[in-house]
Amino acid sequence: MYKRCVTISGDRYLYFYSEEPQEGKAGEERCEPKQTEPRSELRWHPILRQWVINATHRQDRTYKPPAEFCPLCPTQPGAFPTEVPEPDYEIVVFQNRFPALSGTAPRLPGQAPEGSELYAVEPGQGECEVVLYSSQHDGVLWELGLPRIRSLIEVWIDRFEELGARPEVQYVLIFENRGDAVGVTLHHPHGQIYALPFIPPIPERELESAKAHHAAHGRCLFCDVMEEEKKDGRRIVFENDHFTAFVPFFARYPYEVHLMPKRHVETIAGLTAEERQAMAEGMQQVVWRYDSLWNKPMSYMMIMHQAPTDGGAHPYTHFHVEFYPLNRTETKLKHLAGCESGAGTFVTDMAPEEQAEHLQNVKLKEARK
């Protein structure tokens, strides 16, 4: 991948990624983020023992503009300027205009918000990036084609390595929110990356479970889960030489799918060239099946789980991608109500085996010509 950096809005960086060098465009491999004060703060939840991000400036972020005023489309001659100051692009990454985390300046005495021994407060250091999959406003992931998805994986790897190398970053969270049901405010095909100054609660709990499982059995927990799924076979949705996609036995969301490499690898950066191609095929198949189930785009959250970048050793981590759709039927949503949101216990309305059967037997929607 070729990578070129430009500055937007005076102080934010933007990266252009392309398969071929961009003619007439000077490029540089890496932009150094400017030293800025964080615009958000971390507040410690002493009961659950986890950080909450307080980012009040996000209240005024862009909300569902009409397609002709999409800020993620390329800037056309004579038209209003968008976030991308050129008439076309392949893949673009830029610093979020309304970040939940920001700022790389070191914390100075007296600059942190006031807290107490019980209510700890820290500056919201970190980074929030937006990843534009395509210049096409109405594109969807599976229709982009395998070469573009493969390139997207290379971009994710580049961002994981660069952001993870920052001293203040302990976890690089790569994710995508898609659809109104998830609360998406911009419908241009895109994902996000949060470079967090702490390990989030769910990955942290995964690490603890994986470490305990390895201590008890001498094996990787995720490898054992995948082996259990393969033995049963009923919940396998897709498989190639290097990746397996399945509805897990313990699925919490309707049509939840986990896409997992067969080889034990800790991060997306550890995948070989063949595995990256296989991952692209797996991601395309999962989303293609979602959108073919009811012949319309399905709302989902896509989250990548991998080892932290805190400098520690995490050999028990097994990189994988989890998809959380919110539609339990074509017209009914799975709302996370009292039992799920208040108690953390999920109630499912359909057996994972039935969910997997629907995804296995779906007639794949025809791609646009």
C-alpha positions as CSV (number, residue, x, y, z in Angstrom):
1,M,0.0,0.0,0.0
2,Y,1.1,3.6,-0.8
3,K,0.5,6.1,2.0
4,R,0.4,9.9,1.8
5,C,-0.2,12.4,4.6
6,V,-1.8,15.8,4.3
7,T,-2.9,18.3,7.0
8,I,-6.6,19.3,7.2
9,S,-8.2,22.1,9.2
10,G,-4.8,23.4,10.1
11,D,-3.9,20.8,12.7
12,R,-5.4,17.4,11.9
13,Y,-3.7,14.7,9.8
14,L,-5.3,12.7,6.9
15,Y,-3.8,9.7,5.2
16,F,-4.5,8.6,1.6
17,Y,-3.9,4.9,1.0
18,S,-3.7,3.5,-2.5
19,E,-2.6,0.4,-4.4
20,E,-0.5,2.5,-6.8
21,P,1.5,5.7,-6.2
22,Q,-0.6,8.8,-6.7
23,E,0.8,10.6,-9.8
24,G,2.0,14.1,-9.1
25,K,1.5,13.8,-5.4
26,A,4.4,14.0,-3.0
27,G,4.1,11.6,-0.2
28,E,5.4,10.9,3.3
29,E,5.2,7.8,5.3
30,R,4.1,9.2,8.6
31,C,2.7,12.4,10.1
32,E,3.6,13.3,13.7
33,P,0.5,14.3,15.7
34,K,0.7,17.7,17.1
35,Q,1.0,18.2,20.9
36,T,-2.5,19.2,22.0
37,E,-4.4,19.3,25.3
38,P,-7.0,16.5,25.6
39,R,-10.6,17.7,25.0
40,S,-12.1,14.9,27.1
41,E,-11.6,13.3,30.5
42,L,-11.6,9.8,32.0
43,R,-13.7,9.3,35.1
44,W,-13.2,6.3,37.2
45,H,-16.2,4.1,38.0
46,P,-15.2,2.7,41.4
47,I,-18.0,0.2,41.6
48,L,-17.4,-1.5,38.2
49,R,-13.7,-0.6,38.3
50,Q,-13.6,0.8,34.8
51,W,-13.0,4.1,33.0
52,V,-15.9,6.2,31.6
53,I,-15.0,8.7,28.8
54,N,-16.6,12.1,29.3
55,A,-16.5,14.0,25.9
56,T,-19.1,16.8,26.1
57,H,-17.9,18.4,22.8
58,R,-19.3,15.4,20.8
59,Q,-22.9,16.6,21.5
60,D,-22.7,18.8,18.4
61,R,-21.2,16.3,15.9
62,T,-22.6,16.0,12.4
63,Y,-26.0,14.2,12.4
64,K,-27.4,12.4,9.3
65,P,-26.8,15.0,6.6
66,P,-28.3,14.5,3.1
67,A,-26.2,12.5,0.7
68,E,-25.2,15.6,-1.3
69,F,-23.7,17.1,1.8
70,C,-21.9,14.0,3.1
71,P,-18.7,15.1,4.8
72,L,-17.0,11.8,4.1
73,C,-17.4,12.0,0.3
74,P,-14.6,13.5,-1.9
75,T,-14.6,17.2,-2.4
76,Q,-15.8,18.0,-5.9
77,P,-14.7,21.1,-7.9
78,G,-17.0,24.0,-7.0
79,A,-18.8,22.0,-4.3
80,F,-18.7,22.5,-0.5
81,P,-15.4,21.2,1.1
82,T,-15.6,17.8,2.8
83,E,-13.2,16.1,5.2
84,V,-11.3,14.8,2.1
85,P,-9.8,17.7,0.2
86,E,-9.5,15.8,-3.1
87,P,-11.9,14.7,-5.9
88,D,-11.4,11.0,-5.4
89,Y,-9.7,8.4,-3.2
90,E,-9.3,4.7,-2.5
91,I,-9.0,4.5,1.3
92,V,-8.6,7.4,3.7
93,V,-7.9,7.7,7.4
94,F,-8.3,11.0,9.2
95,Q,-8.4,12.3,12.8
96,N,-12.0,12.5,14.0
97,R,-13.3,16.1,14.1
98,F,-15.3,15.1,17.2
99,P,-13.0,12.7,19.0
100,A,-13.9,10.8,22.2
101,L,-10.2,10.9,23.0
102,S,-7.5,13.4,21.8
103,G,-4.3,15.0,22.8
104,T,-0.8,13.8,23.0
105,A,0.7,16.4,25.3
106,P,2.2,15.1,28.6
107,R,0.1,15.7,31.6
108,L,1.3,18.7,33.6
109,P,0.7,19.3,37.3
110,G,-2.5,21.2,38.0
111,Q,-3.9,20.6,34.5
112,A,-5.9,17.5,35.2
113,P,-9.6,18.0,36.2
114,E,-10.2,17.8,39.9
115,G,-11.0,14.4,41.3
116,S,-10.7,12.6,44.7
117,E,-9.4,9.4,46.1
118,L,-12.6,7.6,45.2
119,Y,-13.4,9.5,42.0
120,A,-10.2,9.5,40.0
121,V,-10.0,11.7,36.9
122,E,-7.5,11.6,34.1
123,P,-7.0,13.5,30.9
124,G,-8.6,11.8,27.9
125,Q,-5.4,11.2,26.0
126,G,-5.5,9.0,23.0
127,E,-6.6,9.1,19.4
128,C,-9.8,8.6,17.4
129,E,-9.6,8.0,13.7
130,V,-12.2,7.5,10.9
131,V,-11.5,5.0,8.2
132,L,-13.2,5.6,4.9
133,Y,-13.6,2.3,3.0
134,S,-14.4,3.9,-0.4
135,S,-15.2,7.2,-2.1
136,Q,-18.5,5.7,-3.1
137,H,-21.2,7.1,-0.8
138,D,-23.6,4.1,-1.0
139,G,-21.1,1.3,-1.0
140,V,-21.2,-1.7,1.3
141,L,-18.3,-3.8,2.5
142,W,-19.0,-7.0,0.7
143,E,-19.6,-5.2,-2.6
144,L,-16.2,-3.4,-2.5
145,G,-14.6,-6.7,-3.7
146,L,-11.8,-8.8,-2.2
147,P,-8.9,-6.6,-3.4
148,R,-10.4,-3.5,-1.6
149,I,-11.1,-5.5,1.6
150,R,-7.6,-6.9,1.4
151,S,-6.2,-3.4,1.1
152,L,-8.4,-2.3,4.0
153,I,-6.8,-5.0,6.2
154,E,-3.4,-3.6,5.3
155,V,-4.6,-0.1,6.4
156,W,-6.0,-1.5,9.7
157,I,-2.6,-3.2,10.3
158,D,-0.7,0.0,9.6
159,R,-2.9,2.0,12.0
160,F,-2.7,-0.7,14.7
161,E,1.1,-0.7,14.5
162,E,1.5,3.1,14.4
163,L,-1.0,4.0,17.1
164,G,0.0,1.1,19.3
165,A,3.6,2.3,19.3
166,R,2.6,5.5,21.1
167,P,3.6,5.5,24.8
168,E,0.2,6.6,26.0
169,V,-1.8,4.0,24.1
170,Q,-2.5,0.6,25.7
171,Y,-5.2,-0.7,23.4
172,V,-6.1,-0.2,19.7
173,L,-9.8,-0.8,19.1
174,I,-10.7,-1.2,15.5
175,F,-14.5,-1.3,14.9
176,E,-17.4,-0.5,12.6
177,N,-20.9,0.7,13.5
178,R,-23.4,0.2,10.6
179,G,-27.0,1.2,10.4
180,D,-29.6,3.4,12.1
181,A,-30.3,0.7,14.8
182,V,-26.7,1.1,16.0
183,G,-27.0,4.9,16.1
184,V,-24.9,5.7,13.1
185,T,-25.0,9.4,12.1
186,L,-23.1,9.1,8.8
187,H,-24.0,6.4,6.3
188,H,-21.0,6.6,4.1
189,P,-19.1,3.2,4.4
190,H,-16.6,3.7,7.1
191,G,-15.2,2.4,10.4
192,Q,-13.4,3.8,13.3
193,I,-10.3,3.3,15.4
194,Y,-9.9,4.3,19.1
195,A,-6.3,4.3,20.5
196,L,-7.1,4.0,24.2
197,P,-4.9,4.9,27.2
198,F,-6.3,1.8,29.1
199,I,-7.4,-1.8,28.3
200,P,-11.2,-1.8,27.9
201,P,-13.2,-4.0,30.3
202,I,-14.3,-6.7,27.8
203,P,-10.8,-7.3,26.3
204,E,-9.4,-7.2,29.9
205,R,-11.9,-9.8,31.0
206,E,-11.0,-11.9,27.9
207,L,-7.4,-11.8,28.9
208,E,-8.2,-12.9,32.4
209,S,-10.3,-15.8,31.2
210,A,-7.7,-16.9,28.6
211,K,-4.9,-16.8,31.2
212,A,-6.9,-18.9,33.7
213,H,-7.9,-21.4,31.0
214,H,-4.3,-21.8,29.9
215,A,-3.2,-22.2,33.5
216,A,-5.8,-25.0,34.0
217,H,-5.5,-26.8,30.7
218,G,-2.3,-25.7,29.0
219,R,-4.2,-24.6,25.9
220,C,-5.5,-21.5,24.3
221,L,-9.1,-20.8,25.2
222,F,-10.0,-19.4,21.8
223,C,-8.4,-22.3,20.0
224,D,-10.5,-24.7,22.2
225,V,-13.7,-22.7,21.4
226,M,-13.0,-23.0,17.7
227,E,-12.2,-26.7,18.0
228,E,-15.5,-27.2,19.9
229,E,-17.4,-25.4,17.1
230,K,-15.7,-27.5,14.4
231,K,-16.5,-30.7,16.3
232,D,-20.2,-29.8,16.5
233,G,-20.3,-28.3,13.0
234,R,-23.8,-27.0,13.1
235,R,-22.9,-23.4,13.8
236,I,-20.1,-23.0,11.2
237,V,-21.1,-20.3,8.7
238,F,-18.0,-20.1,6.5
239,E,-14.6,-21.7,6.4
240,N,-11.5,-21.5,4.3
241,D,-7.9,-22.6,4.7
242,H,-7.0,-20.0,7.4
243,F,-10.2,-18.6,8.9
244,T,-13.5,-20.0,10.4
245,A,-16.7,-18.0,10.9
246,F,-19.3,-19.3,13.3
247,V,-22.3,-18.4,15.4
248,P,-20.9,-19.2,18.9
249,F,-22.6,-21.7,21.2
250,F,-22.9,-18.8,23.7
251,A,-24.1,-16.1,21.2
252,R,-25.6,-13.1,23.0
253,Y,-26.7,-11.0,19.9
254,P,-29.1,-12.3,17.2
255,Y,-27.0,-13.7,14.3
256,E,-23.7,-13.0,16.2
257,V,-20.7,-14.3,14.2
258,H,-17.1,-14.7,15.3
259,L,-14.4,-14.8,12.5
260,M,-11.3,-16.4,13.9
261,P,-7.9,-17.4,12.4
262,K,-7.1,-21.1,12.7
263,R,-3.5,-20.4,13.6
264,H,-2.9,-18.8,17.1
265,V,-2.0,-15.2,16.4
266,E,-2.2,-12.4,19.0
267,T,-2.9,-9.3,16.7
268,I,-4.0,-8.5,13.2
269,A,-0.4,-7.5,12.4
270,G,0.7,-11.1,13.0
271,L,-1.3,-12.5,10.1
272,T,0.6,-13.8,7.1
273,A,-0.1,-12.6,3.6
274,E,-2.2,-15.7,3.0
275,E,-4.1,-15.3,6.2
276,R,-4.8,-11.6,5.4
277,Q,-6.4,-12.7,2.1
278,A,-8.4,-15.4,3.9
279,M,-9.6,-12.8,6.4
280,A,-10.8,-10.6,3.6
281,E,-12.7,-13.5,2.1
282,G,-14.2,-14.3,5.5
283,M,-15.3,-10.7,6.2
284,Q,-16.9,-10.4,2.8
285,Q,-18.8,-13.6,3.3
286,V,-20.1,-12.7,6.7
287,V,-21.4,-9.3,5.7
288,W,-22.7,-10.6,2.3
289,R,-24.8,-13.2,4.2
290,Y,-26.1,-10.6,6.6
291,D,-27.3,-8.4,3.7
292,S,-28.7,-11.3,1.8
293,L,-30.8,-12.6,4.8
294,W,-33.6,-10.1,4.3
295,N,-32.3,-8.6,1.0
296,K,-31.3,-5.3,2.7
297,P,-28.3,-4.0,4.7
298,M,-28.3,-5.4,8.2
299,S,-27.3,-3.1,11.1
300,Y,-24.4,-4.4,13.1
301,M,-21.3,-3.6,15.2
302,M,-18.0,-5.2,14.1
303,I,-15.3,-5.3,16.8
304,M,-11.7,-6.6,16.5
305,H,-10.4,-8.3,19.6
306,Q,-6.6,-8.6,20.0
307,A,-3.7,-8.2,22.3
308,P,-3.1,-4.8,24.1
309,T,-0.2,-2.6,23.1
310,D,0.7,-1.8,26.7
311,G,4.2,-3.3,26.3
312,G,3.3,-6.5,28.3
313,A,3.3,-10.1,27.1
314,H,-0.2,-11.4,26.3
315,P,0.4,-14.9,24.7
316,Y,-3.0,-16.1,25.6
317,T,-4.8,-13.6,23.4
318,H,-6.1,-14.9,20.1
319,F,-7.0,-12.2,17.5
320,H,-10.6,-12.5,16.1
321,V,-13.4,-10.4,14.8
322,E,-16.9,-10.3,16.4
323,F,-20.0,-9.2,14.6
324,Y,-23.1,-8.1,16.6
325,P,-26.2,-7.5,14.6
326,L,-29.3,-6.0,16.3
327,N,-32.1,-7.4,14.1
328,R,-33.7,-10.5,15.5
329,T,-36.2,-10.6,12.6
330,E,-36.5,-8.5,9.5
331,T,-38.7,-6.0,11.3
332,K,-37.9,-6.5,15.0
333,L,-34.8,-5.3,16.9
334,K,-33.0,-6.8,19.8
335,H,-33.1,-4.0,22.4
336,L,-30.6,-4.3,25.3
337,A,-33.1,-3.6,28.1
338,G,-33.1,-4.2,31.8
339,C,-31.6,-7.7,32.1
340,E,-28.9,-7.0,29.5
341,S,-28.1,-3.3,30.3
342,G,-28.7,-3.4,34.0
343,A,-27.5,-6.8,34.9
344,G,-25.2,-7.7,32.0
345,T,-27.1,-11.0,31.4
346,F,-28.2,-11.5,27.8
347,V,-31.5,-13.2,26.9
348,T,-31.6,-14.7,23.4
349,D,-34.9,-15.3,21.5
350,M,-33.5,-17.8,18.9
351,A,-31.1,-20.7,19.3
352,P,-27.6,-20.1,17.9
353,E,-28.0,-23.3,15.8
354,E,-31.1,-21.8,14.1
355,Q,-29.3,-18.5,13.5
356,A,-26.4,-20.3,11.9
357,E,-28.7,-22.4,9.7
358,H,-30.3,-19.2,8.3
359,L,-26.9,-17.8,7.5
360,Q,-25.7,-21.0,6.0
361,N,-28.6,-21.5,3.6
362,V,-29.2,-17.8,2.6
363,K,-29.2,-17.2,-1.1
364,L,-26.4,-14.6,-1.6
365,K,-27.6,-11.3,-2.9
366,E,-26.3,-10.5,-6.4
367,A,-23.6,-7.9,-6.4
368,R,-24.1,-4.7,-8.4
369,K,-22.5,-4.7,-11.8
